[in-house]
Amino acid sequence: MENLIVWSVALLGTAGLAMALEGGGLRTSELERLATGFQFTEGPVWHPDGYLIFSDIPADTIYSLKDGERDVFRHPSGNSNGLAFDREGRLVACEHGNRRVSATQKDGTAVPIATHYQGKRLNSPNDVVVKSDGSVYFTDPPYGVRPEDRELGFQGVYRIGPDGGAMLLVDDFVKPNGLAFSPDEKVLYVDDTEEGWIRAFDVGEDGLLTEGRVFARLEGAGHGRPDGMKVDAEGNVYCTGPGGVWVISPAGEAMEVIETPEAAANVAFGGADGRTLYITAQASIYSVQVRHPGAVVSRRSGQGLRE
């Protein structure tokens, strides 16, 4: 495949925080553990009201984290994984246990917005991103479903248009997982956990994906695989991988690795200025300050929501 770039975490991680603080990286603080004692954290997203929420998949719970205090945001959660807010401010959740994508209404009711494709149940929707036109893109690997219960013979990437209904965009992934748009929404990045790489697709005006290519491969020692990802306002991709969170330039060049003591699963931008990177990693929640804010990819009432 063309444009394949391979980087080693062993080389990227040795410079450490000192280089970052001296201007050679995108971190501007040390990594801080904000909370721990969970089962398996995932799906972080910054709430429009100014705090973090995230999934604990085995606990069947979505938690909130406000000023260092955790609270139950929703239980049960359908074993939710990836979370996002749409342009109406509704929480969109990929629910492993219910094998669906849901949107929470103003009254707190979670209603399904995708459950089947061509009459067959989805595998177990994993991660989700919302485009500024309101369309929802999600991945559907089989992590949350027993092999004998599967109805689809592939692992796809889907789009739910403003009019509803899941449209299959790509079906040649092994284990599609995290996904994120470039700041101008002309490129969609999707990683494949099994293959260990990130692919990039051009996004047409109709929302369809073309020109799929390998953007970067994440290889190296250390715990973790390509999983959740986000993009900052400069177009840099933050993707979990071996050793922590990899930062990759729009050209596909690895810039640094933000090392984490536990295997990182997903990331989100938040904070008052959008420059706090929150990291879900196994039993814990971490944060680190970065130079650039997260890309604004959806809007509600004229107020940008950080990806």
Backbone as CSV, one residue per row, in Angstrom:
resi,resn,N_x,N_y,N_z,CA_x,CA_y,CA_z,C_x,C_y,C_z
1,MET,0.841,-1.183,0.000,0.000,0.000,0.000,0.888,1.249,0.000
2,GLU,0.407,2.304,-0.691,1.243,3.477,-0.849,1.243,4.342,0.403
3,ASN,2.262,5.189,0.481,2.393,6.154,1.574,2.430,5.493,2.950
4,LEU,2.995,4.302,3.030,3.077,3.597,4.305,4.290,4.093,5.079
5,ILE,4.015,4.635,6.254,5.082,5.170,7.087,5.125,4.387,8.381
6,VAL,6.274,3.845,8.739,6.430,3.034,9.939,7.358,3.756,10.898
7,TRP,6.942,3.837,12.166,7.739,4.499,13.178,7.862,3.591,14.389
8,SER,8.924,3.717,15.102,9.167,2.886,16.280,8.973,3.694,17.551
9,VAL,8.166,3.153,18.452,7.940,3.826,19.723,9.225,3.893,20.547
10,ALA,10.115,2.946,20.351,11.369,2.958,21.099,12.179,4.210,20.783
11,LEU,12.134,4.661,19.534,12.870,5.849,19.145,12.137,7.119,19.550
12,LEU,10.808,7.100,19.417,10.028,8.303,19.670,9.892,8.612,21.147
13,GLY,9.888,7.603,21.997,9.582,7.832,23.393,10.775,8.233,24.241
14,THR,11.985,8.130,23.738,13.159,8.349,24.574,13.411,9.807,24.886
15,ALA,12.988,10.718,24.052,13.266,12.133,24.290,12.536,12.643,25.518
16,GLY,11.349,12.086,25.776,10.621,12.396,26.996,10.063,13.796,27.047
17,LEU,9.635,14.171,28.264,8.957,15.445,28.461,9.885,16.631,28.259
18,ALA,11.156,16.488,28.563,12.075,17.630,28.462,12.057,18.227,27.067
19,MET,12.115,17.386,26.030,12.094,17.886,24.667,10.797,18.608,24.382
20,ALA,9.668,18.056,24.883,8.372,18.666,24.633,8.309,20.064,25.233
21,LEU,8.788,20.221,26.462,8.720,21.510,27.130,9.679,22.518,26.523
22,GLU,10.717,22.046,25.840,11.669,22.938,25.194,11.234,23.322,23.782
23,GLY,10.070,22.879,23.357,9.571,23.273,22.053,9.651,22.196,21.005
24,GLY,10.182,21.027,21.367,10.323,19.985,20.369,9.128,19.067,20.250
25,GLY,8.093,19.264,21.074,6.927,18.398,21.016,5.667,19.184,21.289
26,LEU,4.558,18.473,21.368,3.263,19.127,21.531,2.767,19.105,22.967
27,ARG,3.397,18.340,23.841,3.027,18.371,25.259,3.548,19.645,25.908
28,THR,2.792,20.178,26.856,3.268,21.333,27.616,3.176,21.088,29.115
29,SER,2.935,19.856,29.528,2.878,19.524,30.952,3.212,18.057,31.133
30,GLU,3.364,17.663,32.376,3.521,16.258,32.682,2.160,15.565,32.663
31,LEU,2.186,14.269,32.474,0.965,13.474,32.512,0.457,13.407,33.951
32,GLU,-0.850,13.556,34.127,-1.456,13.512,35.457,-2.572,12.473,35.484
33,ARG,-2.578,11.645,36.519,-3.681,10.697,36.690,-4.780,11.374,37.496
34,LEU,-5.962,11.450,36.890,-7.078,12.161,37.510,-7.964,11.254,38.351
35,ALA,-8.089,9.997,37.946,-8.965,9.065,38.663,-8.571,7.650,38.281
36,THR,-8.854,6.707,39.169,-8.554,5.302,38.894,-9.535,4.425,39.656
37,GLY,-9.391,3.106,39.479,-10.282,2.173,40.142,-11.444,1.714,39.295
38,PHE,-11.411,2.015,38.004,-12.456,1.569,37.092,-12.086,0.194,36.534
39,GLN,-12.986,-0.381,35.731,-12.707,-1.694,35.149,-12.009,-1.566,33.788
40,PHE,-12.607,-0.847,32.846,-11.963,-0.599,31.555,-12.571,0.664,30.954
41,THR,-11.794,1.760,30.986,-12.314,3.052,30.556,-12.160,3.239,29.047
42,GLU,-13.122,3.944,28.477,-13.161,4.173,27.034,-14.025,5.410,26.748
43,GLY,-14.077,5.794,25.463,-15.035,6.759,24.961,-15.087,8.118,25.621
44,PRO,-13.960,8.768,25.956,-14.051,10.073,26.610,-14.584,11.137,25.659
45,VAL,-15.354,12.076,26.200,-15.833,13.212,25.411,-16.091,14.369,26.367
46,TRP,-15.826,15.576,25.904,-16.035,16.774,26.716,-17.483,17.207,26.594
47,HIS,-18.166,17.282,27.719,-19.580,17.647,27.742,-19.740,19.137,27.438
48,PRO,-20.794,19.535,26.708,-21.006,20.956,26.413,-21.089,21.838,27.658
49,ASP,-21.457,21.248,28.796,-21.550,22.017,30.032,-20.226,22.120,30.778
50,GLY,-19.146,21.575,30.187,-17.830,21.818,30.728,-17.254,20.782,31.662
51,TYR,-17.428,19.516,31.373,-16.803,18.454,32.163,-16.651,17.209,31.284
52,LEU,-15.886,16.256,31.775,-15.596,15.041,31.017,-16.610,13.957,31.343
53,ILE,-17.034,13.206,30.338,-17.752,11.968,30.560,-17.036,10.865,29.792
54,PHE,-17.185,9.625,30.253,-16.491,8.506,29.625,-17.203,7.210,29.982
55,SER,-16.920,6.183,29.202,-17.517,4.865,29.411,-16.617,3.982,30.264
56,ASP,-17.230,3.141,31.076,-16.559,1.989,31.672,-17.338,0.788,31.139
57,ILE,-16.774,0.121,30.127,-17.536,-0.874,29.371,-18.010,-2.035,30.237
58,PRO,-17.128,-2.749,30.967,-17.604,-3.886,31.768,-18.552,-3.474,32.887
59,ALA,-18.387,-2.247,33.401,-19.248,-1.770,34.486,-20.619,-1.336,33.986
60,ASP,-20.797,-1.298,32.649,-22.086,-0.926,32.075,-22.511,0.470,32.544
61,THR,-21.527,1.383,32.583,-21.765,2.693,33.174,-21.036,3.784,32.397
62,ILE,-21.687,4.935,32.248,-21.031,6.156,31.798,-20.836,7.030,33.023
63,TYR,-19.596,7.469,33.238,-19.267,8.314,34.387,-19.023,9.754,33.948
64,SER,-19.189,10.680,34.871,-18.761,12.056,34.683,-17.609,12.330,35.634
65,LEU,-16.749,13.265,35.243,-15.627,13.672,36.084,-15.609,15.193,36.113
66,LYS,-15.973,15.764,37.268,-16.057,17.210,37.435,-15.174,17.622,38.609
67,ASP,-14.181,18.452,38.327,-13.292,18.941,39.389,-12.732,17.811,40.240
68,GLY,-12.393,16.714,39.571,-11.792,15.581,40.251,-12.766,14.648,40.918
69,GLU,-14.059,14.972,40.892,-15.081,14.140,41.512,-15.818,13.320,40.455
70,ARG,-15.864,12.027,40.653,-16.570,11.161,39.710,-18.009,10.962,40.154
71,ASP,-18.881,10.732,39.164,-20.274,10.458,39.455,-20.829,9.601,38.327
72,VAL,-21.902,8.898,38.598,-22.558,8.092,37.564,-23.383,9.008,36.687
73,PHE,-23.081,9.005,35.411,-23.832,9.801,34.435,-24.999,8.996,33.881
74,ARG,-24.751,7.696,33.629,-25.830,6.809,33.163,-25.501,5.362,33.523
75,HIS,-26.490,4.682,34.063,-26.379,3.246,34.331,-27.775,2.641,34.268
76,PRO,-27.963,1.585,33.481,-26.983,0.946,32.599,-26.723,1.786,31.345
77,SER,-25.642,1.455,30.676,-25.243,2.217,29.487,-25.313,1.389,28.211
78,GLY,-25.746,0.113,28.329,-25.670,-0.757,27.160,-24.243,-1.166,26.870
79,ASN,-23.383,-1.135,27.924,-21.944,-1.392,27.752,-21.361,-0.467,26.692
80,SER,-21.648,0.819,26.860,-21.223,1.795,25.858,-19.709,1.846,25.740
81,ASN,-19.262,2.205,24.534,-17.848,2.388,24.243,-17.658,3.832,23.792
82,GLY,-17.543,4.078,22.500,-17.331,5.423,21.992,-18.530,6.333,22.219
83,LEU,-18.237,7.612,22.535,-19.267,8.616,22.771,-18.956,9.873,21.964
84,ALA,-20.002,10.606,21.591,-19.844,11.890,20.903,-21.119,12.692,21.106
85,PHE,-21.030,14.003,20.891,-22.223,14.844,20.912,-22.544,15.284,19.500
86,ASP,-23.842,15.250,19.140,-24.224,15.723,17.815,-24.497,17.220,17.866
87,ARG,-24.860,17.805,16.738,-25.006,19.254,16.673,-26.220,19.751,17.437
88,GLU,-27.096,18.836,17.847,-28.230,19.204,18.692,-27.901,19.050,20.175
89,GLY,-26.692,18.617,20.466,-26.287,18.432,21.852,-26.691,17.098,22.436
90,ARG,-27.143,16.172,21.615,-27.515,14.839,22.097,-26.268,13.975,22.216
91,LEU,-26.226,13.157,23.250,-25.123,12.212,23.411,-25.365,11.011,22.501
92,VAL,-24.420,10.748,21.608,-24.465,9.597,20.718,-23.520,8.543,21.276
93,ALA,-24.010,7.316,21.440,-23.224,6.271,22.094,-23.212,4.997,21.275
94,CYS,-22.039,4.381,21.186,-21.910,3.045,20.611,-22.077,2.052,21.754
95,GLU,-23.119,1.250,21.694,-23.460,0.338,22.779,-23.106,-1.100,22.395
96,HIS,-22.036,-1.610,23.011,-21.631,-2.994,22.752,-22.741,-3.972,23.097
97,GLY,-23.253,-3.838,24.315,-24.209,-4.822,24.810,-25.491,-4.881,24.014
98,ASN,-25.968,-3.713,23.568,-27.207,-3.657,22.800,-26.981,-3.730,21.297
99,ARG,-25.723,-3.741,20.892,-25.353,-3.851,19.471,-26.049,-2.774,18.636
100,ARG,-25.904,-1.538,19.114,-26.593,-0.438,18.434,-25.855,0.873,18.682
101,VAL,-26.251,1.894,17.916,-25.849,3.269,18.177,-27.098,3.993,18.660
102,SER,-26.967,4.733,19.760,-28.121,5.426,20.330,-27.858,6.921,20.421
103,ALA,-28.943,7.688,20.547,-28.869,9.127,20.788,-29.797,9.450,21.947
104,THR,-29.298,10.197,22.911,-30.082,10.524,24.094,-30.925,11.768,23.850
105,GLN,-32.224,11.652,24.044,-33.143,12.764,23.850,-33.113,13.703,25.059
106,LYS,-33.807,14.825,24.948,-33.802,15.820,26.019,-34.381,15.275,27.320
107,ASP,-35.294,14.294,27.199,-35.883,13.724,28.416,-35.026,12.625,29.033
108,GLY,-33.838,12.396,28.448,-32.923,11.391,28.978,-33.083,10.013,28.388
109,THR,-34.051,9.845,27.498,-34.276,8.544,26.872,-33.260,8.300,25.758
110,ALA,-32.615,7.147,25.801,-31.678,6.759,24.742,-32.443,5.993,23.672
111,VAL,-32.505,6.545,22.478,-33.245,5.909,21.384,-32.257,5.402,20.338
112,PRO,-32.524,4.255,19.733,-31.605,3.724,18.723,-31.654,4.535,17.432
113,ILE,-30.476,4.771,16.858,-30.410,5.405,15.547,-29.771,4.479,14.517
114,ALA,-29.198,3.368,14.966,-28.690,2.336,14.056,-28.643,1.018,14.805
115,THR,-29.297,0.002,14.262,-29.316,-1.327,14.885,-29.018,-2.440,13.882
116,HIS,-29.365,-2.227,12.604,-29.250,-3.265,11.579,-28.664,-2.691,10.295
117,TYR,-28.137,-3.585,9.491,-27.760,-3.255,8.123,-28.333,-4.336,7.216
118,GLN,-29.176,-3.923,6.282,-29.858,-4.851,5.364,-30.535,-5.992,6.125
119,GLY,-31.198,-5.639,7.203,-31.979,-6.602,7.965,-31.191,-7.447,8.941
120,LYS,-29.882,-7.251,9.010,-29.046,-8.038,9.917,-28.502,-7.147,11.017
121,ARG,-28.452,-7.695,12.234,-27.975,-6.915,13.382,-26.503,-6.536,13.208
122,LEU,-26.182,-5.346,13.655,-24.796,-4.909,13.668,-23.972,-5.797,14.595
123,ASN,-22.647,-5.787,14.392,-21.770,-6.584,15.261,-21.783,-6.016,16.680
124,SER,-21.016,-4.983,16.916,-20.996,-4.278,18.212,-20.354,-2.917,17.965
125,PRO,-21.157,-1.903,17.615,-20.606,-0.578,17.318,-19.606,-0.132,18.361
126,ASN,-18.490,0.427,17.882,-17.327,0.644,18.739,-17.014,2.106,18.992
127,ASP,-16.852,2.887,17.930,-16.494,4.290,18.104,-17.263,5.134,17.096
128,VAL,-17.361,6.437,17.382,-18.285,7.288,16.642,-17.733,8.703,16.548
129,VAL,-18.038,9.373,15.426,-17.708,10.779,15.254,-18.861,11.423,14.488
130,VAL,-19.120,12.692,14.793,-20.233,13.406,14.170,-19.684,14.515,13.282
131,LYS,-20.132,14.541,12.042,-19.738,15.573,11.087,-20.594,16.816,11.311
132,SER,-20.103,17.963,10.863,-20.806,19.211,11.129,-22.163,19.301,10.439
133,ASP,-22.414,18.460,9.425,-23.730,18.458,8.785,-24.737,17.588,9.534
134,GLY,-24.305,16.986,10.648,-25.189,16.161,11.453,-25.086,14.677,11.199
135,SER,-24.369,14.271,10.143,-24.232,12.846,9.869,-23.291,12.198,10.876
136,VAL,-23.573,10.933,11.169,-22.841,10.179,12.199,-22.077,9.051,11.519
137,TYR,-20.786,8.949,11.800,-19.946,7.887,11.258,-19.529,6.986,12.417
138,PHE,-19.597,5.668,12.201,-19.208,4.757,13.278,-18.576,3.487,12.731
139,THR,-17.787,2.828,13.586,-17.140,1.570,13.234,-17.869,0.417,13.915
140,ASP,-17.752,-0.770,13.316,-18.534,-1.912,13.806,-17.719,-3.205,13.803
141,PRO,-16.686,-3.297,14.655,-15.942,-4.545,14.793,-16.741,-5.537,15.639
142,PRO,-16.237,-6.761,15.827,-17.001,-7.766,16.557,-16.578,-7.954,18.011
143,TYR,-15.944,-6.955,18.626,-15.412,-7.147,19.969,-16.478,-7.487,21.003
144,GLY,-17.673,-6.964,20.847,-18.692,-7.145,21.873,-19.752,-8.177,21.562
145,VAL,-19.499,-9.066,20.614,-20.502,-10.066,20.242,-19.829,-11.434,20.131
146,ARG,-20.519,-12.470,20.581,-19.978,-13.824,20.454,-20.018,-14.245,18.991
147,PRO,-19.024,-15.023,18.539,-18.981,-15.427,17.126,-20.268,-16.077,16.649
148,GLU,-20.881,-16.909,17.502,-22.097,-17.604,17.078,-23.301,-16.684,16.971
149,ASP,-23.193,-15.472,17.513,-24.316,-14.532,17.466,-24.187,-13.513,16.333
150,ARG,-23.092,-13.535,15.637,-22.894,-12.561,14.564,-23.825,-12.841,13.386
151,GLU,-24.313,-11.772,12.779,-25.171,-11.894,11.602,-24.519,-11.318,10.350
152,LEU,-23.510,-10.478,10.529,-22.790,-9.894,9.402,-21.436,-10.572,9.252
153,GLY,-21.025,-10.790,8.029,-19.766,-11.476,7.769,-18.604,-10.548,7.517
154,PHE,-18.706,-9.298,7.921,-17.644,-8.321,7.709,-17.685,-7.302,8.842
155,GLN,-16.628,-6.475,8.903,-16.515,-5.427,9.908,-16.476,-4.090,9.178
156,GLY,-17.511,-3.301,9.292,-17.652,-2.135,8.450,-17.490,-0.793,9.134
157,VAL,-17.441,0.224,8.274,-17.535,1.623,8.671,-18.815,2.154,8.044
158,TYR,-19.646,2.830,8.846,-20.971,3.236,8.405,-21.184,4.734,8.557
159,ARG,-22.174,5.222,7.836,-22.625,6.610,7.958,-24.134,6.611,8.161
160,ILE,-24.574,7.376,9.166,-25.995,7.622,9.372,-26.257,9.043,8.912
161,GLY,-27.012,9.202,7.840,-27.278,10.520,7.303,-28.308,11.271,8.126
162,PRO,-28.490,12.547,7.848,-29.487,13.346,8.572,-30.891,12.753,8.494
163,ASP,-31.166,11.982,7.456,-32.484,11.370,7.304,-32.572,9.990,7.949
164,GLY,-31.479,9.528,8.554,-31.485,8.241,9.241,-31.081,7.096,8.341
165,GLY,-30.912,5.913,8.940,-30.527,4.721,8.197,-29.031,4.591,8.081
166,ALA,-28.506,3.396,8.360,-27.068,3.151,8.308,-26.648,2.758,6.894
167,MET,-25.693,3.501,6.329,-25.146,3.219,5.008,-23.731,2.678,5.159
168,LEU,-23.466,1.525,4.587,-22.129,0.947,4.640,-21.200,1.717,3.711
169,LEU,-20.058,2.168,4.251,-19.090,2.926,3.469,-17.888,2.091,3.059
170,VAL,-17.380,1.285,4.000,-16.192,0.460,3.765,-16.382,-0.863,4.488
171,ASP,-15.995,-1.978,3.835,-16.183,-3.286,4.471,-14.934,-4.148,4.460
172,ASP,-13.759,-3.544,4.197,-12.545,-4.359,4.075,-11.600,-4.197,5.258
173,PHE,-12.105,-3.768,6.399,-11.297,-3.703,7.604,-11.290,-5.058,8.304
174,VAL,-10.226,-5.311,9.062,-10.183,-6.492,9.924,-10.838,-6.162,11.264
175,LYS,-10.364,-5.110,11.924,-10.951,-4.653,13.193,-10.993,-3.120,13.185
176,PRO,-11.954,-2.517,12.476,-12.039,-1.052,12.478,-12.341,-0.550,13.875
177,ASN,-11.759,0.582,14.238,-11.899,1.040,15.614,-12.079,2.549,15.662
178,GLY,-11.052,3.300,16.097,-11.207,4.736,16.236,-11.305,5.453,14.903
179,LEU,-11.961,6.613,14.917,-12.090,7.408,13.708,-12.225,8.880,14.060
180,ALA,-11.753,9.745,13.143,-11.770,11.184,13.386,-11.627,11.915,12.059
181,PHE,-12.241,13.098,11.977,-12.135,13.935,10.785,-10.962,14.899,10.893
182,SER,-10.407,15.261,9.726,-9.471,16.370,9.666,-10.247,17.655,9.968
183,PRO,-9.558,18.742,10.334,-10.282,19.970,10.687,-11.238,20.468,9.612
184,ASP,-10.898,20.291,8.338,-11.793,20.740,7.264,-12.790,19.665,6.839
185,GLU,-12.748,18.525,7.508,-13.657,17.398,7.270,-13.555,16.812,5.859
186,LYS,-12.444,17.072,5.193,-12.242,16.507,3.858,-11.563,15.146,3.908
187,VAL,-11.049,14.773,5.087,-10.399,13.475,5.276,-10.981,12.823,6.525
188,LEU,-11.271,11.527,6.432,-11.662,10.737,7.599,-10.566,9.721,7.867
189,TYR,-10.043,9.740,9.094,-9.048,8.765,9.520,-9.763,7.639,10.265
190,VAL,-9.408,6.398,9.944,-9.972,5.227,10.628,-8.825,4.268,10.904
191,ASP,-8.682,3.833,12.152,-7.608,2.878,12.411,-8.137,1.448,12.442
192,ASP,-7.222,0.528,12.252,-7.515,-0.902,12.274,-6.627,-1.520,13.350
193,THR,-7.229,-1.913,14.461,-6.468,-2.417,15.592,-5.684,-3.667,15.233
194,GLU,-6.300,-4.546,14.481,-5.645,-5.808,14.121,-4.449,-5.572,13.202
195,GLU,-4.602,-4.681,12.236,-3.523,-4.422,11.277,-2.449,-3.500,11.852
196,GLY,-2.792,-2.719,12.868,-1.816,-1.832,13.476,-1.555,-0.566,12.688
197,TRP,-2.540,-0.136,11.896,-2.326,1.068,11.098,-3.545,1.983,11.112
198,ILE,-3.311,3.200,10.596,-4.384,4.173,10.373,-4.549,4.341,8.875
199,ARG,-5.795,4.304,8.426,-6.091,4.586,7.023,-6.748,5.954,6.905
200,ALA,-6.583,6.586,5.757,-7.196,7.883,5.478,-8.077,7.752,4.242
201,PHE,-9.217,8.430,4.273,-10.163,8.418,3.157,-10.563,9.848,2.825
202,ASP,-10.694,10.134,1.541,-11.264,11.412,1.135,-12.767,11.366,1.354
203,VAL,-13.315,12.472,1.854,-14.744,12.554,2.131,-15.396,13.426,1.062
204,GLY,-16.331,12.852,0.301,-17.002,13.592,-0.750,-18.098,14.491,-0.204
205,GLU,-18.605,15.361,-1.052,-19.698,16.241,-0.637,-20.938,15.451,-0.252
206,ASP,-21.059,14.237,-0.785,-22.180,13.368,-0.445,-21.930,12.548,0.828
207,GLY,-20.756,12.742,1.446,-20.423,12.028,2.666,-19.793,10.675,2.458
208,LEU,-19.660,10.239,1.221,-19.079,8.936,0.935,-17.553,9.007,0.979
209,LEU,-16.920,7.849,1.131,-15.479,7.763,1.275,-14.838,7.190,0.020
210,THR,-13.735,7.800,-0.412,-12.985,7.325,-1.573,-11.493,7.423,-1.283
211,GLU,-10.699,6.860,-2.188,-9.237,6.972,-2.133,-8.668,6.502,-0.804
212,GLY,-9.113,5.352,-0.349,-8.574,4.809,0.891,-7.101,4.469,0.754
213,ARG,-6.309,4.868,1.726,-4.872,4.588,1.709,-4.374,4.465,3.135
214,VAL,-3.236,3.797,3.297,-2.612,3.697,4.607,-1.926,5.020,4.916
215,PHE,-2.281,5.608,6.039,-1.758,6.908,6.462,-0.502,6.733,7.317
216,ALA,-0.533,5.798,8.247,0.629,5.522,9.102,0.428,4.192,9.799
217,ARG,1.530,3.520,10.063,1.510,2.279,10.833,2.157,2.551,12.186
218,LEU,1.531,2.069,13.262,2.029,2.297,14.611,2.640,0.996,15.121
219,GLU,3.976,0.936,15.157,4.688,-0.257,15.570,5.649,0.069,16.693
220,GLY,5.890,-0.897,17.562,6.892,-0.712,18.590,6.594,-1.509,19.832
221,ALA,7.524,-1.460,20.761,7.348,-2.142,22.032,6.402,-1.333,22.905
222,GLY,5.867,-1.977,23.924,4.977,-1.284,24.845,3.545,-1.734,24.676
223,HIS,2.764,-1.528,25.724,1.381,-1.961,25.698,0.551,-1.031,24.808
224,GLY,-0.529,-1.561,24.272,-1.447,-0.745,23.497,-1.388,-1.015,22.013
225,ARG,-2.522,-0.739,21.363,-2.673,-0.894,19.917,-3.443,0.318,19.400
226,PRO,-3.461,0.550,18.089,-4.310,1.625,17.566,-5.760,1.413,17.992
227,ASP,-6.338,2.430,18.601,-7.698,2.328,19.133,-8.373,3.674,18.912
228,GLY,-8.643,4.422,19.989,-9.307,5.707,19.817,-8.371,6.770,19.290
229,MET,-8.941,7.771,18.599,-8.126,8.864,18.078,-8.936,10.147,17.972
230,LYS,-8.219,11.271,17.989,-8.791,12.596,17.771,-7.795,13.423,16.968
231,VAL,-8.232,14.594,16.495,-7.404,15.463,15.674,-7.421,16.862,16.278
232,ASP,-6.252,17.525,16.306,-6.226,18.886,16.834,-6.481,19.903,15.721
233,ALA,-6.527,21.190,16.088,-6.891,22.245,15.152,-5.864,22.420,14.042
234,GLU,-4.650,21.925,14.253,-3.603,21.993,13.234,-3.592,20.764,12.328
235,GLY,-4.483,19.821,12.595,-4.560,18.622,11.770,-3.711,17.471,12.246
236,ASN,-3.070,17.600,13.407,-2.286,16.495,13.946,-3.214,15.429,14.519
237,VAL,-2.878,14.169,14.273,-3.689,13.037,14.713,-3.123,12.482,16.014
238,TYR,-3.977,12.336,17.024,-3.603,11.744,18.311,-4.280,10.377,18.385
239,CYS,-3.478,9.321,18.307,-4.027,7.967,18.259,-3.336,7.089,19.294
240,THR,-4.098,6.320,20.038,-3.482,5.390,20.972,-2.705,4.330,20.197
241,GLY,-1.647,3.826,20.832,-0.813,2.835,20.169,0.196,2.277,21.156
242,PRO,1.191,1.549,20.684,2.189,0.975,21.578,2.866,2.041,22.438
243,GLY,2.757,1.886,23.737,3.436,2.803,24.644,2.632,3.988,25.123
244,GLY,1.536,4.315,24.458,0.768,5.484,24.883,-0.029,6.084,23.749
245,VAL,0.042,7.418,23.622,-0.696,8.147,22.587,0.302,8.690,21.570
246,TRP,0.143,8.293,20.322,1.002,8.744,19.245,0.442,10.033,18.652
247,VAL,1.340,10.970,18.352,0.953,12.200,17.673,1.577,12.175,16.284
248,ILE,0.719,12.269,15.271,1.152,12.113,13.886,0.734,13.347,13.102
249,SER,1.644,13.895,12.325,1.380,15.108,11.559,0.413,14.824,10.417
250,PRO,-0.170,15.863,9.807,-1.056,15.646,8.662,-0.371,14.950,7.489
251,ALA,0.964,15.006,7.455,1.721,14.338,6.400,1.976,12.875,6.714
252,GLY,1.534,12.417,7.887,1.729,11.023,8.250,3.019,10.753,8.976
253,GLU,3.699,11.803,9.453,4.966,11.640,10.152,4.730,11.648,11.659
254,ALA,5.229,10.639,12.345,5.089,10.571,13.786,5.945,11.645,14.437
255,MET,5.333,12.412,15.355,6.005,13.540,15.991,6.479,13.203,17.401
256,GLU,5.690,12.469,18.150,6.083,12.057,19.493,5.082,11.033,20.006
257,VAL,5.446,10.416,21.126,4.556,9.511,21.839,4.388,10.031,23.253
258,ILE,3.148,10.251,23.657,2.837,10.621,25.032,2.695,9.316,25.801
259,GLU,3.714,8.968,26.574,3.754,7.670,27.220,2.781,7.595,28.389
260,THR,2.117,6.463,28.533,1.171,6.240,29.628,1.533,4.954,30.365
261,PRO,1.377,4.929,31.696,1.730,3.731,32.467,0.771,2.572,32.257
262,GLU,-0.433,2.856,31.789,-1.400,1.826,31.440,-1.707,1.943,29.948
263,ALA,-2.154,0.864,29.337,-2.433,0.869,27.904,-3.553,1.856,27.590
264,ALA,-3.257,2.829,26.768,-4.235,3.844,26.402,-5.257,3.271,25.424
265,ALA,-6.523,3.637,25.619,-7.594,3.140,24.763,-8.258,4.224,23.936
266,ASN,-8.308,5.469,24.452,-8.983,6.522,23.712,-8.576,7.873,24.277
267,VAL,-8.906,8.929,23.530,-8.522,10.281,23.916,-9.642,11.251,23.581
268,ALA,-9.589,12.431,24.212,-10.531,13.508,23.906,-9.912,14.829,24.318
269,PHE,-10.216,15.875,23.566,-9.812,17.218,23.935,-10.899,17.867,24.782
270,GLY,-10.479,18.702,25.721,-11.448,19.403,26.548,-10.778,20.500,27.331
271,GLY,-11.423,20.920,28.415,-10.927,22.029,29.199,-11.428,23.353,28.649
272,ALA,-11.191,24.427,29.384,-11.707,25.739,29.016,-11.206,26.210,27.661
273,ASP,-9.955,25.873,27.320,-9.395,26.318,26.044,-9.225,25.190,25.041
274,GLY,-9.720,23.994,25.369,-9.621,22.867,24.445,-8.243,22.270,24.338
275,ARG,-7.310,22.675,25.233,-5.930,22.209,25.134,-5.582,21.138,26.163
276,THR,-6.579,20.593,26.835,-6.336,19.456,27.712,-6.677,18.181,26.964
277,LEU,-5.717,17.272,26.890,-5.954,15.982,26.272,-6.248,14.977,27.377
278,TYR,-7.451,14.422,27.367,-7.848,13.403,28.329,-7.616,12.027,27.706
279,ILE,-7.118,11.104,28.514,-6.752,9.776,28.025,-7.415,8.726,28.911
280,THR,-8.179,7.829,28.306,-8.688,6.669,29.034,-7.688,5.534,28.852
281,ALA,-7.300,4.921,29.965,-6.274,3.879,29.918,-6.583,2.831,30.980
282,GLN,-7.132,1.730,30.556,-7.470,0.625,31.437,-8.298,1.096,32.630
283,ALA,-7.743,1.076,33.826,-8.514,1.394,35.033,-8.531,2.878,35.360
284,SER,-7.899,3.725,34.531,-7.663,5.109,34.938,-8.030,6.136,33.875
285,ILE,-8.071,7.398,34.335,-8.228,8.564,33.479,-7.007,9.453,33.690
286,TYR,-6.354,9.860,32.603,-5.184,10.727,32.658,-5.462,12.008,31.873
287,SER,-4.638,13.016,32.121,-4.702,14.231,31.317,-3.306,14.788,31.122
288,VAL,-3.153,15.557,30.040,-1.906,16.245,29.754,-2.258,17.496,28.954
289,GLN,-1.507,18.557,29.160,-1.734,19.789,28.405,-0.954,19.726,27.089
290,VAL,-1.572,20.230,26.024,-0.952,20.216,24.696,-1.018,21.607,24.081
291,ARG,-0.220,21.827,23.042,-0.083,23.161,22.460,-1.310,23.618,21.681
292,HIS,-1.981,22.698,21.009,-3.070,23.078,20.126,-4.399,22.518,20.626
293,PRO,-5.489,23.253,20.485,-6.800,22.736,20.897,-7.300,21.683,19.931
294,GLY,-8.297,20.945,20.377,-8.909,19.961,19.508,-9.679,20.612,18.377
295,ALA,-9.782,19.900,17.265,-10.539,20.401,16.126,-12.015,20.477,16.487
296,VAL,-12.670,21.544,16.064,-14.102,21.690,16.280,-14.814,21.051,15.098
297,VAL,-15.558,19.967,15.369,-16.176,19.220,14.278,-17.692,19.206,14.341
298,SER,-18.295,19.752,15.393,-19.749,19.842,15.444,-20.129,21.058,16.256
299,ARG,-21.336,21.554,16.053,-21.755,22.787,16.705,-23.166,22.654,17.233
300,ARG,-23.387,23.322,18.339,-24.723,23.379,18.915,-24.971,24.803,19.377
301,SER,-26.039,25.395,18.884,-26.413,26.763,19.263,-25.262,27.736,19.070
302,GLY,-24.474,27.493,17.996,-23.371,28.389,17.671,-22.143,28.194,18.514
303,GLN,-22.145,27.266,19.457,-20.989,27.033,20.325,-20.266,25.776,19.889
304,GLY,-18.951,25.901,19.628,-18.189,24.758,19.157,-18.075,23.672,20.231
305,LEU,-18.131,22.440,19.828,-17.908,21.321,20.728,-16.582,20.670,20.368
306,ARG,-15.728,20.482,21.350,-14.426,19.873,21.078,-14.591,18.395,20.806
307,GLU,-13.828,17.924,19.828,-13.880,16.498,19.486,-13.236,15.686,20.591
